[in-house]
Amino acid sequence: IDEVFNITQIIGLETIEAILVLGCEHIYIVEGYFYSGNGEICCNHEAPENQRDSVVKLLTDLSITNQKSSENNKEDLNFHKSKSWAVKDLVSVSKRKFLLRDVGFELFFKNGSSVLLTCIDCNKRNSIFNKISSYITSKLEDTNLDEALKLASRQKIKTIKSSNFGSSNTTENNGFNIVDSILSGSSDIASSDITAKWCSGQISNFQYLMLLNTIAGRTFNDMTQYPVFPFVLSDYESEKIDLSDPNVYRDLSKPMGAQSNMREQQFKERYDATKEMSANTPPFHYGTHYSSAMIVTSYLIRLRPFTESYLKLQGGKFDHPDRLFHSIPKLWKSASQDNTTDVRELIPE
């Protein structure tokens, strides 16, 4: 064992407090433990309150309360689940945010999987980040964009496949996350190189958007920072469309709240109106967001484990059927024309 750190793993909407063990040949995560710093390890609920992440503690306590309220809960049988990865399979590590706090980092592995972890504060995160970066410095120096793209092309498009976000199975993502992590970690490869590859047709639209999402810090591991794919077409009703006709595309220079002059004017009027609300409330155009955990789970409501995630956000009950996502054409009309509380973009799926 080289070093031990207290971390929290983020899987979907779940927060799992654990210890990160860095060894000579492997990296381990063991759930439910807390490292006191003097060589002693205890259960995380026995740790000093001031040494735990207060935000994560709140989320964890809420999760435990919900679990205990359900009958036949068997989660306690696997309280100290563990997982491990070979150091040689670690490709890169990138800094991430969690709940708008700069406290996270994401590990990327050769097989396309990734793990999102957070710490109690930014300084602790930077310390762990620098330590793990030292494990992979030699790999980054030998990596170029072509090799990264070849690695990515061998990966199948994967999202979370386990039946439960809290499963011990490793979360597997799209392989392009690895590529972008390599790109963001190497000074020899710039985002302009990715754009050049895309413009010349060497990488697809899908690959390009996946790379941009990962550069932006988005990840399949965190439902609140899920990858965003913009609406591209605006015609979802015609039997056939002519892709050479500019009228079939949405205006990508503007957000969903400004796809028509009338809609844009509505939001400008809202901004002016909110100026007068309160000195403590900054004015705003949109009272909602183009992406959120609720939006993602509503898209994937028919696919486990997103069904359970939707119910968790919805208080345990499904919404009215008419309000559930069921039609791309109706979604486009709602987000681009009809509904001023809807400015959603799409997701990779």
Salt bridges, closest charged atoms under 4 A:
ASP2 OD2 - LYS131 NZ 2.94
GLU3 OE2 - LYS131 NZ 3.75
GLU14 OE2 - LYS312 NZ 3.08
GLU17 OE1 - ARG52 NH2 2.49
GLU31 OE2 - LYS83 NZ 3.48
GLU49 OE1 - LYS57 NZ 3.65
ASP53 OD2 - ARG101 NH2 3.17
ASP61 OD2 - LYS57 NZ 2.86
GLU75 OE2 - LYS81 NZ 3.90
ASP89 OD1 - LYS88 NZ 3.58
ASP102 OD1 - ARG125 NH1 3.09
GLU106 OE1 - ARG96 NE 2.98
ASP146 OD1 - LYS197 NZ 2.47
GLU172 OE1 - LYS158 NZ 3.91
GLU237 OE2 - LYS333 NZ 3.12
GLU264 OE1 - LYS254 NZ 3.79
GLU264 OE2 - LYS268 NZ 3.72
GLU308 OE2 - ARG304 NE 2.66
ASP319 OD1 - ARG323 NH2 3.00
ASP322 OD2 - HIS320 ND1 3.87
ASP342 OD2 - ARG344 NH2 2.86
GLU345 OE2 - ARG250 NH2 3.23
